[in-house]
């Protein structure tokens, strides 16, 4: 497998229909918004979905969510400890930071993509490890093109959670959703960091596939099946390590504007892509 030797930029256009794409726990789990009223999906939430898709593709993932764990480990330390080479470093008094990072990047795809902070205490007389790995794949927060409208709905629970009660008292709660919104997020893949983590051209292809199928197998009560959809993925591959253009200029070449005052579907938006000389772009439709 060949280490990535050219810069890559990408953009993803997606829509949300009657769903909560990313609740804010500090605001009653309402969909995230900035001060201008535009909706947001954090980069952390997007990376979680990419990890899940990579896991579905059979990739080895270090940071697994609790409901999608494919091994019996209940902590990141246990998962790292299960690798004999890493376990040996844990027990060593003279632990090698570079060796630890190299092994971790080789073992887990999300580590060599996004990086990871390993801060574990040593076992017995070992000194432990404190390793920070910087990953080549960077992703920005997704932001809606227009301000979003949030609908809040009161819900009740009328069942007994515990035995011994004749009748359960109604428990009130709130559920929030975005009626409709078109979001876009951008990202890039850095070749210098790819060399350090061992990120390959094959890894880049898997990242692209994960972006196209971002919301497959991602159903929940807050995000019913079909409520979130990837419409377009734009994939720019430069012809050099540093790239012909800055990522900012590449990302600005994509323009998305609404045609009506209150857009209700993706058809109410016009997407324009400005051509940059010498830079090819692959435009992929969502599933």
Secondary structure, DSSP 4 states (H G I P E B T S, - for coil): -PBP-S-EEEEEEEEEEEE-SSEEGGGTTEEPB-TTSEEEE-HHHHHHHHHHHHHHTT---SS--GGG--SS--SHHHHHHTSHHHHHHHH-SS--HHHHHHHHHHH-HHHHHHEEEEEEPPSTT---EEEEEE-SEEEPPEEEEEEPPEEEEEEEE-S-SSTT-SSPPPEEEEEEEEEEEEEEEEEEE-HHHHHHHT-BHHHHHHHHHHHHTTTTT---SSS-TTSEEEEEEEEEE-SSSS-SS-HHHHHHTEEEEESSSS--SGGGEEEEE---TT-EEEEEE--
